[in-house]
Amino acid sequence: MAFISSGYNPKKPMENRITDIGPRKFDEFYPPVIAKNKGKWLYHEILEPGILVHVAESGDKVYTVRVGGCRLMSVTHIREINEIANKYCDGYLRFTTRNNIEFMTDKEENVKPMKEDLLSRKFAGGSYKFPIGGTGAGVTNIVHTQGWIHCHTPATDASGTVKATMDVLFDQFTDMKLPAKLRVSMACCLNMCGAVHCSDIAILGYHRKPPMIDHEYIDKMCEIPLAIAACPTAAIKPTKIEIGGKELKTVSVREEKCMYCGNCYTMCPSMPLADTEGDGIVLMAGGKISNRKDAPKFSKVVVAYIKNEQPRWPTMTATIKRMIDAYSKDANKYERLGQWAERIGWERFFEKCELEFTHHLIDDFRDPAYYTWRQTTNFKF
């Protein structure tokens, strides 16, 4: 077979190379004042909820107005965001990891008119397009996953549950009256794209039934060895079944080994996992990523199951609000939710939050990983 050259010259590796694939380098988008003072900032202050100032060694200042943003945005909404940035911030803005939008300017005189402009913009229903807040000792935006809009394995919706929750927690977003910052995360299934394992409060979509199997079509739609190999707990095994007098190749699922992750459905559309009655929500609490005062903590399950009550999920939102109100009333200043629970004892936590304790909530995470994994910079020698 003849060798066909791709045109690549190993002696000149950059010759004819396409270099504009992928995103541009992040520092090309810095506001000039941030590019000038990078690594030379003295301090920052929160002037009021949602409004910050960063002061550099040179004396330069950057004022930031943080507003809540939705994770799934229309083109029209993004154009409006750009219009605001062009009007007050020389075209510069940034998105935080929790889907907030930060408008940054080095002109103090722009802050007040920008704040008034942002609060004047509302949707037809009357809600704020750009609510200001999400800083300091309060609740910021909820980081969340895909939900029913994009994902094929969710047990609940992401955007819907988050919208309903943030409507209930709106006062905690626009002020800073909690004992410490409180981070809420949301994942619509156990695969946890939303990183709910270390959040003060976490919403987790949960499947309770193993995947259904369309025996009649599975060998026509799927590569059965691939579906078997996709299972992380080896719960799937090959089998045969007789339908209409014909023997068909299919699979069976050992329910006691299934962890309802939906990975088999990713590989094989004849093994759907979603179930109207079985799917619902688990609430977790007490986690954190911060190293401040003590080590990071894993979230613990505190509500084993809440059924889906779309579109507003009233039981879930009322439970979350009850937990936050109890924490706000009883915790010490600077004390995160998990630190408060450990100080008063988890038994008292359940009492104060009016939560039912069941045997499903007993933590069985034990040796050797619990003591030997170095999960933090606070090493235990």
N, C-alpha and C positions, 0 to 999 in steps of 0.2 A: 504494500500500500504506500502510495507516494506521500511524503511529508508535505503538509500544506502549512506554510508559515502564517501566523496571525499578524505579522508585522512587528512583533515585539523584538527589540534589540537589547540583549542583556548588557551590552557595553554602554548603552544610553537609556537607562530604565525610564527616564522622564520624557523621552521623545514621543510625541503624539499622544501623551497620556491625558485622559479626560479626568479633570480634577474637581468638577462642580457637581459630583454625585452626592446626594444626601444633604443634610442641613448645613447652613453656613456656620462658621465658628462663632460661638456665643458672644465673645468680647467685641465683635463688630457692632453689636446692638446696644452697647453701653451708652447711656447719656454721657456727654463730654465731661461733666463734673465728676461722675463716678469713675470714668476711665482715668481721669487726672489724679484722683485721690485713692485709687485702689490699694488696699493694704495699709492705709494711713488714716483710718477713722478713729477718733478719740472716744466717742460715746454716741448713744442715741437716746431719745426720750419719746414717750407717748404723750403728745400734747392733749389729746382727748381721744375717746374711742374711735379707732380707725384712722387716726392722723398721727404720723410720726415725723420726727426730724432727726437726721444723722449729721453729726458735726465732725469735720475732718481736722487734722493737725494744721492745715493751711488756713483754717477759719471758714472754709466753704461749707455750705449747708445744703442738704437735699431734703425736701419736704415730700412726704409720701401720703397719699390718700388711698386707703384700702377699701375696696368694696367687694361684696359677695358676688360671685359669678356662678352661673350654671355650667355643668360639665359638658353638656351637649348644647351648642349654640347655633343659632341660625346665622346665615350670611348677613342678614339685615342687622342683627344684634352686633355682630363683630364690626360692621361698618360704623355703627353708632359709637362703639368703643373707640375706634380709630379717630372718629370726628372729635371726640372729647380730648383725646391725647394730642391731636393736632392743635386744638384750640388753646389748651393750657400748658402742655408739657413738651412743646417742640416735637411732637410725634412719638415720644418715648413712653413705654409702659412695660409692665412685666406681669406674668402670671405666677402665682405661688403654687407650691405643690398641692395645696388644698383647694385649688381652683378659684382663689380670690384674684381680683385684678388690682394691681397697684399702679396708680398714676403718680409719676415722679416729676418734680420740678425744683429748680434751684431758685425760683422767684417766690418769696414769701407772699407777695401781693396777689399771687394767683390762687392761693389756697382757699380763701373765703369764697370768692366767686365760683370756684370749681365745686366746692362743697354744696353751695346753694343750687348750682346747676344740676349736679348729680341727684340731689334729693327731689328736684322738681320733675324728674323724668319718671313716669309711671306707665305701667301696662294698662290696657283698657279696663281690666278688672279692678284697678286701683292700687295694686301692689307696686312696691319700688322696683324699678329696673336695676338700680345700683345702690343697694342699702350699704351704708357706711358702718364699719365695725370690724369685728374679728381680731382684735388685738388684746394683749395683756390678759388679765384674769377674767376671761370670758370664754364663750364658745366661738370657735371660728368655723369656717365652712367644713362640711362633711366630705371627706375623700371617699369616693365610692366606685363601684365596678360598673359593668355594662347593663345588667338587668334584662328585662324582657325586650328592650329595644334592639340590642345587638347580639347578646350571647345566646347560645343554644342549650346551656345546661343550668340556668338559674332556677332557684327554688322560690324566689320572690323577685319583685322589681327593685331596681336600684334608684332610679330617678324619682319614682313615686314615693318610696319610703323616705328618701332624703328630703324631698320637698315637704312632705307632711310633718317630718320631725323638725325641720328648720322653721316652719311656720309656728310650731309650738314653742321653740326655743329662741324666737326672734329677739325678745328683750335681752336674753343673755348674749346675743350676738352684738347688739348695739350699745351695750354698756359693759363695764368691767367690775361687777359687784360680786363675783364668785371668790372663794378663798384663793384659788390659783387657776391657771389655765386648765381648760377641760377639752379634751380632744375626742370627738365622736367619729367613728369610721363605719363603713358599711360594705359588706361583701355579700353577693347574692347567692353564693354556694360555698361549699367547704374548700374549694380550691383557693379561696381567699385572695383574689387579685387586689382586694381593698386593704390588705395588711391589718386585719382586725385583731390580730393576736396580741398586740401591745397597745391597746387604746383604753382611755378612761372608761368609755362606754362604747360598745360595739354592737352593731346590728348584723346578724348573720343569717342568710337564707339557708334553709336546712331541708334536705330530702329525707323522708322516713321510709321509703319503699325502694326495693331494688329495681333495676331496669326491667321494663317489659320486653318480651322477646317475640318478634314477629317470625315465628318458625317457618311460615310458608315462603317467605321471601328472603330470609337472611342469607342463604347460600347464593342467592342471585345478586344481592346488593352489597355484600361484604366479603372481604377476605377473612374467613373465620380465624386463621392463625394470627392475623393482625389484631382482631378483637380480643383474643385470648391474651396475647402478649401485652395489650394495652392496660390490663388490670394490674394495679400496683399491689393488690393483696392476694393475687392468684385465686380469686373467687370464681373465675369463669373456666369452664372445662368443656371440651367438645363432647357432643353426644349425637344420637340419631333419634328421630321421631317418625311415626307413621301418620300421614294425613291423606285421606282419600285413597287408601290402599297403596300409597307410594311412600317409600322410605326416603326421608330427607335428612341431610346433614345440617345440624344446628348446634346450639350451645345450651348449657344450663348454668345457673348462678347459685352459688352457695350463699344463702342470705346472711348466715351468721358471720361470714367473712367480708361481705360487701360493705364498703364505707360510703357509698352513694356519691362518689365523686363525679360520675358522668363521663369518665375518660373513655369508656367503652363506646358510648354514643358518639363521641368525637370521631372514633375510628369506624363506627358501624351504625348507620342511621336506622337499622332495624332493631336497635336496643334503646328506645327512648326512655328517659328517666323522669321527666316532668309529670306531676300527678296533682290534680286539683285538690284532692282531699288530704293527701299525704304531705304535701309541701307546706312549709311555714317558716317561722322566724325564731331564732334563738337570740337571747340578749346576753352579752358578756360585759364584764366590768372589772376595773382595778388595774389595768395594764398601763404601762408608760414606756417610752423609749429613753427618756432623760436619765442622766446619771446624777442629777442634782439630789443631794441629801442621802440617797441610797441607790441601789442598783436598779436597772430596768426590771420591769415586772411583766409577766404574762397576764393576759386577761383571763378571768375565770367565768365559767358559765353561771349565770345567776337566775335566768328564766329558761327553762328547758324547752318550751314550745309555746308559740302564739300563732294562731292560724292567720292566713292571709285575709285581710279585710280591706281590699282595695275598693275605692281609690284613696282613702284617707288613713287606713290602719289605726283606728282610734284606740284600741287596746294597747298596741305597741307604743304609740306616742304618749299616752297617759302614763304608762309604766316608766318610760324614760324621764318624763317630767317629774314624776314622783321621786325618782332616784336623785335627780339633780337638786330638787328642792330640799331633800333631806340632807344631802351633802353640803349645800350652801348654808343651811341653818346650823349645822353641827360641827363642821370642820374648822381647824385652826387656819390662820392666815398662812399662805404659801404651801398648804398641805394638799397634795394631789388626791384624787378620789381613792386610789388604792392604798395610799398611806393612811388616809382617814379610816378606811375599812380595817386595816391591820391594827391600827391603834385601838379602836373600840372593840375589835374582834368581829369576825365575819358573822357570828350568830347575831350580834347586835345590829350589824349592817342589814341583815334580812328583816329584822324587826322594824328598824327605823324606816326602811324603804317599803315596808308592807309587802314583802315578797314571800311566797311560799317556798319552803325548803323541802326538797325531795331527795331520795337516794340517787337520782340521776345527776345530782350536782356534786357528788363527792369526788374530790380530785385524786386520781390514781396515778399521777405523774411521779414516778419514784426512781430509785437507784437503777443503773449507775449514772444516767444522764443528768439527773437533778443536781448531783454533787460534783460531777467531774467535768461537765462542759463549762468552759469559760465563756459565759454569755455576755460578759460586760467588761469594761475597763477596770471596774472595781474587783480585781482578781482576789480570789480567796485562796491563800496558800496553805 
